[in-house]
Amino acid sequence: MFKNKKGAALLQVLLVTVILAGLATMLLRASLSRSTAARQTRRTVSAQLLVNSCMAEVNTLWSIKSPEAFARDMNQCLMYCKSTDTTATCSAANSVRTHTCTIPVNGRDYTVTAEFTESAPTADGARKCELSYTVDDSQGVL
């Protein structure tokens, strides 16, 4: 087929090089995808641990309230009310819907914010409160 043996050897070397480069690329891609997935899993688990810590802090905040103050705040979707009057509706000036938790881990402080949001009333007039947590990502991962 080839009259020149040097040309055939060069073509064979180029073909083997391309195949090896393709295999190396596939191995590198597989290796990087595994480490990327592991990093994402670590970030997710770390964020969940921070949120759980903030949940415990928020639950402690609620557990020290009187039953009347707790009922008032839950009816208004509030974290807490700055007013000491537990019977009246909390005014907008005294209403606090967010709570910021500062959680120290390995010498670094991580900030998690718990926030109450209120959905539109349902057909029967009931109001739903949703508590969401946000982890400040500017400090980096654990």
ZANURO-554510 format. One record per atom (N, C-alpha, C, CB): y, x, z. Coordinates in steps of 0.1 Angstrom, whole numbers, always signed. Glycine has a CB too. Example, Ala and Ser with C-alpha at 12.3 -4.5 7.8 and 13.67 -1.06 7.14 Angstrom:
REM ZANURO-554510
((-57 +132 +78))
((-45 +123 +78))
((-33 +132 +78))
((-45 +113 +90))
((-22 +128 +71))
((-11 +137 +71))
((+0 +129 +79))
((-6 +141 +57))
***
This chain:
REM ZANURO-554510
((-12 +8 +0))
((+0 +0 +0))
((+12 +9 +0))
((+0 -9 +12))
((+14 +18 +10))
((+25 +27 +10))
((+21 +40 +4))
((+31 +29 +24))
((+29 +46 -4))
((+26 +59 -10))
((+31 +70 -1))
((+33 +60 -24))
((+41 +67 +7))
((+47 +77 +16))
((+42 +75 +30))
((+62 +77 +15))
((+34 +84 +36))
((+29 +83 +49))
((+40 +83 +60))
((+18 +93 +52))
((+50 +91 +57))
((+61 +91 +67))
((+68 +78 +68))
((+72 +102 +62))
((+70 +71 +57))
((+76 +58 +57))
((+67 +48 +65))
((+78 +53 +43))
((+54 +48 +63))
((+45 +39 +70))
((+45 +42 +85))
((+31 +41 +65))
((+46 +55 +89))
((+46 +58 +103))
((+59 +53 +109))
((+45 +73 +105))
((+70 +55 +102))
((+84 +51 +107))
((+84 +36 +109))
((+95 +55 +97))
((+78 +28 +99))
((+78 +14 +100))
((+69 +10 +112))
((+72 +8 +87))
((+58 +16 +114))
((+49 +13 +125))
((+56 +16 +139))
((+36 +21 +124))
((+63 +27 +140))
((+70 +30 +152))
((+81 +20 +154))
((+77 +44 +151))
((+89 +16 +144))
((+99 +6 +146))
((+93 -8 +150))
((+107 +4 +133))
((+82 -11 +144))
((+75 -24 +148))
((+71 -24 +162))
((+64 -27 +138))
((+64 -13 +167))
((+60 -12 +181))
((+72 -12 +190))
((+51 +1 +182))
((+82 -5 +186))
((+95 -5 +195))
((+100 -19 +197))
((+105 +4 +189))
((+101 -27 +186))
((+106 -40 +187))
((+97 -49 +196))
((+107 -47 +173))
((+84 -47 +194))
((+75 -55 +203))
((+76 -51 +218))
((+60 -53 +198))
((+77 -38 +220))
((+79 -34 +234))
((+92 -38 +240))
((+78 -18 +235))
((+103 -38 +232))
((+116 -42 +237))
((+115 -57 +240))
((+127 -39 +226))
((+109 -65 +232))
((+107 -79 +234))
((+100 -82 +247))
((+100 -86 +223))
((+89 -75 +250))
((+81 -76 +262))
((+89 -72 +274))
((+68 -67 +261))
((+97 -61 +273))
((+105 -57 +284))
((+116 -67 +287))
((+112 -43 +281))
((+122 -73 +277))
((+132 -83 +279))
((+126 -95 +286))
((+138 -88 +265))
((+114 -99 +282))
((+107 -111 +289))
((+104 -108 +303))
((+95 -115 +281))
((+99 -96 +306))
((+97 -92 +320))
((+109 -92 +328))
((+90 -79 +320))
((+120 -86 +323))
((+133 -85 +330))
((+138 -99 +333))
((+143 -77 +322))
((+137 -108 +323))
((+142 -122 +324))
((+134 -129 +335))
((+142 -129 +311))
((+121 -127 +335))
((+113 -134 +345))
((+116 -129 +359))
((+98 -132 +342))
((+118 -116 +360))
((+121 -110 +373))
((+135 -114 +378))
((+121 -94 +372))
((+145 -115 +370))
((+158 -119 +374))
((+158 -134 +377))
((+168 -117 +362))
((+150 -142 +370))
((+150 -156 +373))
((+144 -159 +387))
((+143 -164 +363))
((+134 -151 +391))
((+129 -153 +404))
((+138 -149 +415))
((+116 -144 +405))
((+146 -138 +413))
((+155 -134 +423))
((+167 -143 +424))
((+160 -119 +421))
((+171 -149 +412))
((+182 -159 +412))
((+178 -171 +420))
((+186 -162 +398))
((+165 -176 +417))
((+160 -187 +424))
((+159 -185 +439))
((+147 -192 +419))
((+155 -173 +443))
((+154 -170 +457))
((+168 -169 +464))
((+147 -156 +459))
((+178 -164 +457))
((+192 -163 +462))
((+197 -178 +464))
((+201 -155 +453))
((+195 -186 +454))
((+199 -200 +455))
((+193 -207 +467))
((+197 -208 +442))
((+180 -205 +468))
((+173 -211 +480))
((+178 -206 +493))
((+158 -208 +479))
((+181 -194 +494))
((+187 -188 +506))
((+201 -194 +509))
((+188 -173 +505))
((+209 -196 +499))
((+222 -202 +501))
((+220 -217 +505))
((+230 -202 +488))
((+211 -224 +499))
((+209 -238 +503))
((+204 -239 +517))
((+199 -244 +493))
((+195 -231 +521))
((+189 -231 +535))
((+200 -227 +545))
((+177 -222 +536))
((+208 -217 +542))
((+219 -213 +550))
((+229 -224 +552))
((+226 -200 +545))
((+233 -230 +541))
((+243 -241 +542))
((+237 -253 +550))
((+247 -246 +528))
((+224 -255 +549))
((+218 -266 +557))
((+218 -263 +572))
((+204 -269 +552))
((+216 -250 +575))
((+216 -246 +589))
((+230 -248 +595))
((+211 -232 +591))
((+240 -244 +587))
((+254 -246 +592))
((+258 -260 +593))
((+264 -239 +582))
((+254 -269 +584))
((+256 -283 +585))
((+249 -289 +597))
((+252 -291 +572))
((+237 -285 +600))
((+230 -290 +612))
((+237 -286 +625))
((+215 -284 +612))
((+242 -274 +625))
((+250 -269 +637))
((+262 -278 +639))
((+254 -254 +635))
((+269 -281 +628))
((+281 -289 +629))
((+277 -303 +633))
((+289 -289 +615))
((+266 -308 +628))
((+262 -322 +632))
((+259 -322 +647))
((+249 -325 +625))
((+254 -312 +652))
((+251 -312 +667))
((+265 -312 +674))
((+243 -299 +671))
((+275 -304 +669))
((+288 -304 +675))
((+294 -318 +675))
((+297 -294 +669))
((+293 -325 +663))
((+299 -338 +662))
((+292 -348 +671))
((+298 -343 +647))
((+279 -347 +672))
((+271 -356 +681))
((+275 -354 +695))
((+256 -354 +679))
((+278 -342 +699))
((+283 -339 +712))
((+296 -345 +715))
((+283 -324 +715))
((+305 -344 +704))
((+318 -350 +705))
((+317 -365 +707))
((+326 -347 +692))
((+308 -371 +701))
((+306 -386 +702))
((+299 -389 +715))
((+298 -391 +690))
((+290 -381 +720))
((+283 -385 +732))
((+292 -385 +745))
((+271 -375 +734))
((+303 -378 +744))
((+311 -377 +756))
((+321 -389 +757))
((+319 -364 +757))
((+321 -397 +746))
((+330 -409 +746))
((+324 -420 +754))
((+332 -414 +732))
((+333 -429 +759))
((+329 -441 +765))
((+323 -450 +755))
((+340 -448 +773))
((+314 -460 +758))
((+309 -469 +748))
((+320 -477 +741))
((+299 -479 +755))
((+330 -480 +748))
((+341 -488 +742))
((+348 -479 +731))
((+351 -493 +752))
((+351 -467 +735))
((+358 -458 +725))
((+349 -455 +713))
((+362 -445 +732))
((+336 -453 +716))
((+327 -451 +705))
((+326 -463 +695))
((+313 -448 +710))
((+325 -475 +701))
((+325 -487 +692))
((+338 -488 +684))
((+323 -499 +701))
((+349 -486 +691))
((+362 -487 +684))
((+363 -477 +672))
((+374 -484 +694))
((+359 -465 +675))
((+360 -454 +665))
((+350 -457 +653))
((+357 -441 +671))
((+338 -461 +656))
((+329 -464 +646))
((+333 -476 +637))
((+315 -467 +651))
((+339 -486 +643))
((+344 -497 +635))
((+356 -493 +626))
((+349 -508 +645))
((+363 -483 +629))
((+374 -478 +621))
((+370 -466 +613))
((+386 -475 +629))
((+358 -461 +613))
((+354 -449 +606))
((+362 -437 +610))
((+355 -451 +591))
((+363 -435 +623))
((+371 -424 +628))
((+362 -414 +635))
((+382 -429 +638))
((+366 -401 +635))
((+359 -391 +642))
((+362 -393 +657))
((+363 -377 +638))
((+375 -395 +660))
((+380 -398 +673))
((+394 -403 +672))
((+378 -386 +683))
((+399 -409 +683))
((+413 -414 +684))
((+420 -406 +695))
((+413 -429 +687))
((+432 -401 +692))
((+439 -393 +701))
((+445 -402 +713))
((+451 -386 +695))
((+445 -415 +711))
((+450 -424 +721))
((+439 -425 +732))
((+453 -438 +715))
((+444 -427 +744))
((+435 -429 +756))
((+431 -444 +758))
((+441 -424 +769))
((+438 -453 +751))
((+435 -467 +752))
((+423 -470 +744))
((+447 -476 +747))
((+412 -474 +751))
((+399 -476 +743))
((+397 -491 +739))
((+388 -473 +752))
((+406 -500 +743))
((+405 -514 +739))
((+412 -517 +726))
((+410 -522 +751))
((+423 -511 +724))
((+431 -514 +712))
((+426 -507 +700))
((+446 -511 +714))
((+431 -512 +688))
((+428 -505 +676))
((+436 -492 +675))
((+431 -514 +663))
((+430 -482 +670))
((+437 -469 +670))
((+447 -469 +658))
((+426 -457 +668))
((+459 -465 +661))
((+469 -464 +651))
((+466 -453 +641))
((+483 -463 +657))
((+473 -453 +629))
((+471 -443 +619))
((+475 -429 +624))
((+478 -447 +606))
((+486 -429 +632))
((+491 -417 +637))
((+481 -410 +647))
((+504 -419 +644))
((+473 -418 +654))
((+464 -412 +663))
((+450 -410 +658))
((+463 -421 +676))
((+447 -415 +645))
((+434 -415 +639))
((+431 -401 +634))
((+433 -425 +628))
((+419 -396 +637))
((+414 -384 +632))
((+401 -386 +625))
((+412 -373 +644))
((+400 -383 +612))
((+388 -386 +604))
((+380 -374 +601))
((+392 -393 +591))
((+386 -362 +604))
((+378 -350 +602))
((+376 -341 +614))
((+386 -341 +591))
((+366 -333 +614))
((+364 -324 +625))
((+359 -311 +619))
((+353 -329 +635))
((+366 -300 +623))
((+362 -287 +617))
((+354 -279 +627))
((+375 -279 +613))
((+342 -275 +623))
((+334 -267 +632))
((+335 -252 +627))
((+319 -272 +631))
((+336 -243 +637))
((+336 -229 +634))
((+323 -223 +640))
((+349 -221 +639))
((+314 -219 +632))
((+301 -215 +636))
((+299 -200 +634))
((+290 -222 +628))
((+298 -192 +645))
((+296 -178 +644))
((+282 -174 +642))
((+301 -171 +657))
((+279 -166 +631))
((+266 -161 +628))
((+267 -147 +624))
((+260 -170 +616))
((+260 -138 +631))
((+259 -124 +628))
((+273 -118 +627))
((+251 -122 +615))
((+282 -121 +636))
((+295 -115 +637))
((+305 -121 +627))
((+294 -101 +634))
((+301 -131 +619))
((+310 -138 +609))
((+312 -152 +614))
((+305 -137 +595))
((+324 -158 +611))
((+326 -172 +614))
((+326 -180 +601))
((+340 -173 +621))
((+318 -190 +601))
((+316 -199 +590))
((+323 -213 +594))
((+302 -201 +586))
((+330 -219 +585))
((+337 -231 +587))
((+330 -243 +580))
((+352 -230 +583))
((+327 -253 +588))
((+321 -265 +582))
((+330 -277 +586))
((+306 -268 +587))
((+334 -285 +576))
((+342 -297 +579))
((+334 -310 +578))
((+355 -297 +570))
((+335 -318 +588))
((+328 -331 +588))
((+340 -341 +586))
((+321 -334 +602))
((+337 -350 +576))
((+348 -360 +573))
((+342 -374 +571))
((+355 -355 +560))
((+349 -383 +577))
((+345 -397 +576))
((+353 -403 +564))
((+349 -405 +588))
((+346 -410 +555))
((+352 -418 +544))
((+347 -432 +546))
((+349 -412 +530))
((+355 -441 +541))
((+352 -455 +542))
((+350 -461 +528))
((+363 -463 +550))
((+339 -468 +526))
((+337 -475 +514))
((+344 -489 +514))
((+322 -477 +511))
((+345 -494 +502))
((+351 -508 +501))
((+342 -518 +508))
((+353 -512 +486))
((+348 -528 +514))
((+340 -538 +521))
((+330 -545 +512))
((+349 -549 +527))
((+318 -548 +517))
((+308 -554 +509))
((+311 -569 +508))
((+294 -552 +516))
((+302 -577 +502))
((+305 -591 +500))
((+306 -598 +513))
((+294 -597 +491))
((+298 -594 +523))
((+299 -601 +536))
((+310 -595 +545))
((+286 -600 +543))
((+318 -587 +540))
((+330 -581 +547))
((+327 -569 +555))
((+335 -592 +556))
((+314 -565 +555))
((+311 -553 +563))
((+316 -540 +557))
((+295 -552 +564))
((+320 -531 +565))
((+325 -518 +560))
((+315 -507 +563))
((+339 -515 +567))
((+314 -498 +553))
((+304 -487 +555))
((+312 -474 +557))
((+294 -487 +543))
((+308 -467 +566))
((+314 -454 +569))
((+304 -443 +564))
((+317 -452 +584))
((+309 -433 +557))
((+300 -422 +553))
((+306 -409 +559))
((+300 -421 +537))
((+297 -402 +565))
((+300 -389 +571))
((+295 -378 +561))
((+295 -387 +585))
((+304 -370 +556))
((+300 -359 +547))
((+305 -346 +553))
((+307 -361 +533))
((+297 -335 +550))
((+300 -322 +555))
((+302 -313 +543))
((+287 -317 +563))
((+312 -304 +545))
((+316 -294 +535))
((+316 -280 +541))
((+330 -297 +529))
((+309 -271 +535))
((+308 -257 +540))
((+318 -249 +532))
((+294 -251 +538))
((+327 -242 +539))
((+337 -234 +532))
((+330 -222 +527))
((+348 -229 +543))
((+330 -220 +514))
((+322 -210 +507))
((+329 -197 +505))
((+317 -215 +494))
((+342 -196 +510))
((+349 -184 +508))
((+345 -172 +517))
((+364 -186 +511))
((+337 -175 +527))
((+332 -164 +536))
((+319 -158 +530))
((+329 -169 +550))
((+313 -163 +520))
((+301 -158 +515))
((+289 -163 +521))
((+301 -142 +516))
((+277 -159 +517))
((+265 -164 +523))
((+260 -156 +535))
((+254 -164 +512))
((+251 -162 +542))
((+246 -156 +554))
((+238 -144 +550))
((+237 -165 +562))
***
